[in-house]
């Protein structure tokens, strides 16, 4: 289930609201790579803190841990929503980072292809000796090392059918 911006604002404090606002679409693509990595680090820290708080509250509710304040927590719903919001923000940041990495890889592959093309165009055919197995006017045929089968296929089929008929005669006795 998606969480609306209004629910996000209700679950987060002011500093967290600013961090999460930068993880949404138009602002996210405007970030530089260093800003993206620092924002990812900050949001992960906040998410981990919220996760630990939710776990602590659950233990208090079950009676497994001593209460942090004067009385034990009765509910962890607000912190769960906060955790969901921060986890979704981290997911958006990770997706953006992987998208940028894919784009960089595609650009580097295009550069490598262009470089290979210029090298190929710069080389001449005179550099390679004529007696090698390279594609000039086509590959030269290499003789097969497998011995030729001298039995005609018709003969093989005739023998197979004769054997099947003989077996059928034996089975019917």
Secondary structure, DSSP 8 states (H G I E B T S, - for coil): ----HHHHHHHS-HHHHHHHHTTSHHHHHHS-HHHHHHHHHHHHHHHHHHHHHHHHHHHHHHTSS--SSSS-----HHHHHHHHHHHHHHHHHHHHHHHHHHHHHHHHHHHHHHHHHHHHHHS-GGGS-TTSS--SSS-------S----S-HHHHHHHHHHHHHHHHHHHH-
